Amino acid sequence: MRTYMRRAGITGAFLLLIYIIIYVIRSWRAGKSSPGVTDQEVVWKKLDQIQQTLNNLAKLIEASSQKNSTNEHFPHMDRKREKKIVVPKLYPNSFLFAKWGDGLSQQEQKEAQGLFRIYGYNVFLSNRLPIDRKLLDTRDKRCLFKNYPKDLPTISVVLIYVDEALSVIKRAIRSIITHTPKHLLREIILVDDCSTYNDLGKPLQDYIDQIHKERPGLIVKVRHTRQMGLSQSRISGWERATADVVAILDAHIEATEGWSEPLLARIKADRTVVVSPVFDKVHFDDLHVERYSPSSHGFEWGMWCMYESFSPEWLKMNDESQPGKSPSVMGIFAADRGFLGEIGGLDGGMTVYGGENVELGIRVWLCGGSVEVVPCSRIAHIERAHKPYALDLNPAMRRNALRVADIWLDDYKRNVLIAWNIPKDHGIDIGDVSERKKLREKLQCKPFKWYLDNVYPNLETWDNLLGYGSLQNTLLRQHCVDQGVIPGNIPILYGCHSQQSQHCYYNSDGEIIIGGIKSHKYDHNRCLVDPDSGSTPTLQECQLARLNKLHMHWDFKQVRPYLTGVMVVIHYTVLTIHIVQL
């Protein structure tokens, strides 16, 4: 109804304008034939009449536009009284409706929440946004004045997805077409990892057919007949690419103005550099874009990715338009297709999700290349509230991390075992690694110690750890020492569950670290400390406890050799516990 009324108003205004023009012409002719009136007087008189009429018409159109705009933005507003109808929220505890959703009807709320559960972001809103929506330019202003070579390499863009929202995929495709120079974009490769949703069949193909009318053959589809995971999907896309450079992206992204040229320019200057854009955050609820500052892509010993600051040398430049060295890649990257093949492409032995990007970053650095983040290239990336395609990624992540450790980390692979709190003889199948080890030998890649010394010196090695596992009470067998409530510093006894809050580490200085151990030199662990007041032991930052010379050294002695651990005798309390390496 609102659309009909708006169209009727526009039609009426147009007919009124036609009537005015006809009236002016007739009046002009009448004026020309009137005795005693000069042509100049007629002209000025008619111009005044036209101006007055147009002013009235402009006011009419403006009033109509404002009314339509109000009705359009507030569909539940009573048009006569302009009184807002308050609709109660059906899902007050849903993350989706914490900041978004005022004014939705109950039926719309149900639809939005249902889609949110399926996808992990606001598909209800995405379906109502323009496919070619314009985003704010979040680049540093110095990026706008950079000039790039005219003969940049061509690029194949790979989009990976499984059961993604159709409107999100459409927006990703359109943004790439809009913001990538036509002569550089060879193809967009859609890798469908065996999606099951109907709208990713014919409806998506219909959209591709529309694009092919303007850019024949631009979209290439690759579909798996069974789900093979993120790593294998990236391999499928890379193998299908034909351009000089391949960029591998998620499908829930939007390319922004000038995203491709900075990446291609760096690769043109050095084909052995693997580059990543800066990821701006698209909020999962209202889909607005938040600018992220340029950051390096690091990782923990468990092979989980993380953002961290660039090197002090980069910071001293005080120029956010400059590329910065990065220990690894976060998952979205571009590389010379030939160079990527020379160093072994992507590891086909990785499964499902996790660790594959860290593996690539380590391999690139060790085997003759480098990794950079290029701040003048920006991609808007939806950060989901939850990942609907995998409820528990830990088993796959742990398996992949152990595979990376066995191939590339030399003696430092012990740190990965510690991070995952598993023993050396863990029995976890990491697949056949013989071919990847042969590849490392063939390429004459550097040892991992070189990587620690020259690329990632902030990564802490736990050389002084004597044991790790859990601290189990000898009197109450199924209870372990737990870090307790966070925030807080009082350890407790709790039912053993082998999660991080109960991970404990004993080093050669006699210190006990509880609640997980940090991977970086700039982070702080928490040590078990006796306050020397007769009260319960507490957890304090280890470095601060050392400076304050607190009681934090615990004596061990080996008893019962059949146990996989040692007896811990805590002299400052009446508890006797033992450490068990899992």
N, C-alpha and C positions, 0 to 999 in steps of 0.2 A: 504493500500500500504506500509506504514512504517513497519508494522508487517511482511509482506511478504519479504521485503528487508532485514530486520534483520535476519529472519530465513534463507534466502538464504546465507547471509554472514557467519552465524554460520555453515551451511552445507558445504560451500566451505572450510572453515578453517578445519573442521573435515576431509574432503576428502584429503586435502593437507597433514594433519598429517599422515593419512594412507599411502599416497604415500611415505612420507619420511621414514616411518618404513620399507616398502617393499624395498625401495632403499637401506637402510642401511643393511638389511639382505642380499640382493644380493651382495652388495659391500663387505660385510664381507666374504661371501663365495669365492668371486673372490680373495680377499686378502689372504685367507688361501691357495689358490692353486698357488699363485705367487711365483716364485723362488727368493731367496735372501732377502725376507722380513720376519722379525720375527713377532711372534704373538703379542708381546708387542707394536711394532711399529704400527701394524694394529689397535690395540685397541685405542691407543692415537689419531691416525689420524682420525678414525671414530668418536670418542667422540668429537673432535674439530669440525668436520663437523656437528654433531648433535646439538651441542651448538649454532653454528652460525645460523643454520636453525631455531632452536627454538626461538632464539632472534629476527630474522626477522619476524617469525610468531607472536610473542608476540606484536611486534610493529604494525603489520597489524591488529590484533584483537583489540588493544587499540585504534587505530585510528578509526576503524569501530564502536567501542563502544561509543566513544565520539561523533561521528556524529549522531548515533542513539539516544543518550541521548539528544542532542541538539534538534533534530527533535521532540522527544517525549515531552519535556518540553515546546517547543515553536512551536506548530503545525502550526502557521500562518507565520512562517519564510520562506522566499524564500531560498530553499536549495542551489541554485547556487550562489546567491550573499550574502546569510546570512544577508538579510536586513529585519528588523522587520516591519511588516505591522501595521499601527496604525488604530485601529477600534474605532470610536466614541462611547461613552457610551450613551445608549438609556435612562437610568434612573439615571441621575446625582444626583437626590435628594433622591434616595432610600438608606436607611440605609445599605442594602446589599452591595451596590457598593461604599460605602464611602472609604473603604480600600482594597477592594477585587474586582477581576474581570477583571484586565488588560489583554488584549490579547484574550478575548472571542469574538467570532463572534457575529453578531447581532442576529442570530437565537439562539445561546447559551444564550445570555443575556435575551432574551424573555423567554426562558425555565426556566432559573434560577430565574428570577423575579416572574414568575407565580407560581412556587413552593414555593418561599419565602412568597408570600401573603397567601398561603394556610396553611403553617406549622409554619411560624414565625422563621425559621432558614434555613440554606443553604442545602437543600435536593439535589440540583444539584451537589454540591461537595460531599456530603455524599454518593451519589450513585456511586461515582468514587473512593472513598477511600477503602482500604482493610477492610473487615469485622473484621479481627483480627489485626487491626493496633496496633502498639506498642506505648505506651505512656511513657513519661518521669516519673521516680520515684520521686514524690514530697514529700516523707516522710522525716521527720527529720532523720539524719544519725543514731541517737541512736536507732531508731525503728528497724534498720537492725540487731541489735545485741541482740534483745529480744528473749527469748525462751518461748514457750507456751506449756501447758500440751498436752500430746498426746491423752488424752481421752476427747477432747472437745465435747460439745453437737452437734448434727446434726442441719442442718439449712434448712428451706424452704424459698426460695426467691420469693416474690410476685412482679410482674411487672404490673403496672396499665397503661392503655392507652385507648384513643379514637381517632381514625383517625390519628394515629402516622405514620410517614414515615417508610416504610418497612425496608429500610437499617439501620435505627436507631434502630429498634427493634432487627434486626438480630445481630447488633453489641453489643447491651446490653446482649443478650443471650450468644453470643460467649465469651464475656469478663467474664461473671460470670462462665461459664464452665472452661475457661482457668485459672482463678485466684482463684478458690475455690477448696481446696483439694477434691479429688473424694470421699473419704470416709465420708466427712462431708456434702456434698451437696445431700440432700434427693430428692429435686424436685425444678423445676422452674415453678411457677404458673402464667400463663398469664391471666389477667382479662381484657377482652374486653368489655368496657362500650358501647356496641351497635355501633361499628364503621360502616361506610357506604362505605368505599373505597374498591374497588374490590381486590387490591393487598394484603389486609389483610385477604382474604379468602383463595383460593387455593394456591397462591404463598407462603404465610406464612406457610400453612400446608405442602407444599412440603419441605420447609426448616426444619420444625419440623421432618418430616419423615427422612430426611438425618441425623439429630442428633440422632434419635432413632436407627439408624443402629449401632452407636457407644455406645450410652447410652439408652437402651430400657426403655421407660416409664418415662424418665427424665422430659419431658415437659408436663404440665397439662394445658388444656385450660378451662377457665370459660367465658362464653359469656352471657351478659345481653340482654334480648329481647327488652328493652327500656333503654334509658339513665337514670342512677340513680345517677350520680355524683361521685366525688372523694371519699367522706366519705363511701358511700355504696359499692363502688368498693373495698375499703380496707377491709371492713367487709367481703365481698365475698371471698377475697383471704385468710384472716385470718381463716375463717371457713373451707376452703378447705385444709389448711396446716396440715401436719402430723408429722413434725420434732419437735425436742425439742424446737428449737428457730425459730421464724418467723421474717424475714426481709422484710419490705415493702418499695419498691423503686418506683421511676418514671421509665417509659420505655425509656426516653431520657437520659440515663446515660451510663457510661462505668465503670465497676469495674476494679480496678487496683491491681497490685501485692500485695498480703498479706492483702487484705481488710477485710477478714472474721475472721481470727484468733484473732486479738485484740478485736473485738466485742464479740466473743464467749468466750474468756478467762474472760472478765469482767462479763459476765452473769453466767459463771460457778462459779466464786468466789462469786457472789451475785445475786440470781435469781430475786430479786426485783428491780434491776437497769435496766432502759430503756436507751439504748445507741444509739448515732448517730455518723456517720463518719464525717470527714471534707469534705465539698464539694468544689472541685476545679472547676473553671469556664471554661466551654467550650464555646468559643465565637460563637455567632450565625452566623457570616459571614464567617470566614475562618476556623472555628472548631478547632482552636488551643487551647491548655489547659493552663490556667493561674493558678498558685499556689495561693491558699488562705491560710492565716495564721489561725491557730486554733482560734475559737471564741465561745463564749457562745451564746445560742439561747434565745433571749429575746422577748418581745412584748410590744406594746402600749395598752392603755386602750381600744382602738377600736378593739383589738385582732388581729392587723396586726403584723406579725413576723418581726424580725430585728436581725442583728448581733450586739453584743456588747462585750466588753472586759471581760475576765474571772476575777475572784475575785483577790484582792491583794495578797492573800495567794498563789494562783496558779502562779502569776507573779513572786513572790519572789523565787520560785523554779528554775526559769530560765532553764526550761527543757520542750521543746515543745513536747516531747514524752509522757508526763504524761496526763492522763484523767483529765478533769475539770468539775466541777458541772455546771449545766445549769438549768435555771428556766423552760425551755420548750423544745420542739422538733420542728425542722424546717419542718418536713414532711417526711423525710427519716429516718427510725429508725429500730432497732432490739430489740426484747423483748422475754423473756421466754414465750412460748405459754400458758403454764398453768397459770402463774402469771397474764398475760394479761386477761385471762378469769375470774380469781378470782376477779379482780377489775372492771369487767363490760365490758371487751373488748373495742370496739369502739362504740361511741354513734350513734345509728341508727337514731336518730332524727335530726342529722345535714344534711343539704341539699347542693347539688352542690359543693361548694368550700368555704374554709376559716373558721378559728376558730377552726377546729377539732383538729389540732395539739396542739394549746394552751390549749384546754380543756383536752387533754390527759396528757400534762405536769403537769397542775395544779392538776388533779385527782391523778396522780401517787404520787406526793409529799404529798398531803393531806391524802392519804389512805395507807401509809406505805412503799412507794418505794422512788426511787430517779431517777434523770435524769443526764446523763453524755454525754459529747462529747469526743470521743476517737481519738486523733490526728494521731495515727499510722494506723488508718483505713481511706482510702481516696476513694472517689467516684468522677469521673469526670461527671459533670452535665451541660447539655446544658441550658443556660439562653436565653430564647426566646426574640426576639425583640417585639413580641406582642403575646397575647393569642388568637388564632383564634376561640377557642371553646366557648368563652363567651366575648362579647363586654363590658358588664358592670357587674362586679362581686359585686358591692356595695350592692344591695338589699339582695343577699344571705349572704354576709359577715355580714351585719348589723343584719340580722335575727339570724344568728348563734351566733354572739357576745352576743346578748340579751339573748339567750338561755343559754349560758355558765354563764352569769352573774346571771341569776335567780336561777340556780342550785347550783353554787359553791361560789359566791362572797359575800354572806350575805349582810350586809349593804353597802358594798363597791360597789355594783352594780350601785349605783348612778354615779360612775365615768365613767361607760360605756355609760350611757345616755348622760353625758356631752360630752364625746369624739365624739359621733355621733350627738350631738346637737339636741336631741329629748326630749320631756317631759316625765314625769313619766307615764302618761296615753297615751302611744304611739299608742295602738291599733294594734300593729304588731303581727301576729300569730307566736309564737315560738314553736308550737307543744305541745304535752302532755309531761310534765316533771315529772309527779308523780312517775313513776317507777325509774327514775334516782335519785330523792330525797330519795326514799325508799332505794335505793342502798347505798347512802351516809350514811344514818342512820344505815343501817345494818353493813357496814364496819367500823362504828365509826370513820369516817374521821375527821381530825382536822379542826378547823375554819380557814377561810381565813386570819384572822389577824396573825395567826401563820406563814402562808406562807409569808406574807409581812415582818414579823420580822426576819425570819430565812432563807428564800430562796431568796427573791427578795426585799431587803430593798431599792434599788434604784428606785423602782416604787413609784412615787409621788401620794399622795392622796390629792384631792382638797377639803379638809374639810372646808376651809374658803370662798368658793364661795357662794354668796348670790343669784346670778342670772346669766343666760347665755342665749344666743340667738343672736339677731341682734340689731343694733342701727339704728332705722329708723327715718328719718327726718320728723318732724311734718308739715312742710310747703310743702315739695315735697314728698308726701306719698309713692310713689313707689321707692324711693331712700334710700339706706342704706350706712352706713359707711363701707368702704372697705380698706384693708391694702395698696392698691395701687400697683405700679409697684415694682417688686422684681428683682434685688437689688434696694433698695430705702427705705426711711423711712417717706414718706409723705402720710398720709391717705387721701382718696378721698371719694366723694359721687358718688355712682354708682347704676345702676338699681339693685334692690334686686333679688338675685338668690339663697340664702341659702347655697352657697358653703363655703368652709373653709375660704377663704379670707375675708368673712364677719362675721365669727363667733366671738362673743364678750363675755367677761366674766367680772363680777363685783364681787370683793371680799370684805371682811369685813374691809379691810384697806382703802377702797375707791379707789382702783386701777382698771383701765379698761384695760384688755388684749384684743388685736385685732389680728385676723389672725390665729386663732387656738391656742390651749394650749398644752404645752409639757407634756409628761407622766413621765419624769424621772428627778430626782433631779439634774443630771449633765447637763441638758439642760437649755436653757434660753428662757423665754417668752418676748414678746415685749409689753410694756405698753404705753398708750396714755399720752403724756407729753406736758405741756405748756412751750414753751421756754422763756416765760416772756419777749418777745421782741415785742409783738404786731403782730407777724406773725402767720402763720398757725401752729396748734399743730402737733407734730411729734411723731413717734414711736421710743422708745429707749428700750434697754434691761432693764428689770425691776430692776434687782439687781444693775446694774451700775447707774441707775437713783436714786435709794435709797441712794447709797453711795455718790452721788454728790448732794443729797438733792434737786432734781429738783421738780418742781410743777407737781405732778402726782396724787393728791387726789381730787376726784370729788364728789360733794355733790348731794345727791338724796333726793327727797321727794315724798311721795305717793299722787297721784291725780287721779281722775276718777277711782273709785274702780272697775268699770266693765272691765277695761283693764287688759290683762294678762301680767302685767309688771309694771314698775314705770317710772315716768317722770325723765329725767336726765336734770338738769340745769347746763350747762357748763359756769362757771363764767368768764372764760378767753377769750371767744369768743362770738359772737352775736348769735351763733347757739343754738337752743333749740331742743333737740331730746329726744326720749324715748326708753327704752329697752323693747323689746318684747320677752318673752320666747316662743320658738316655740313648 
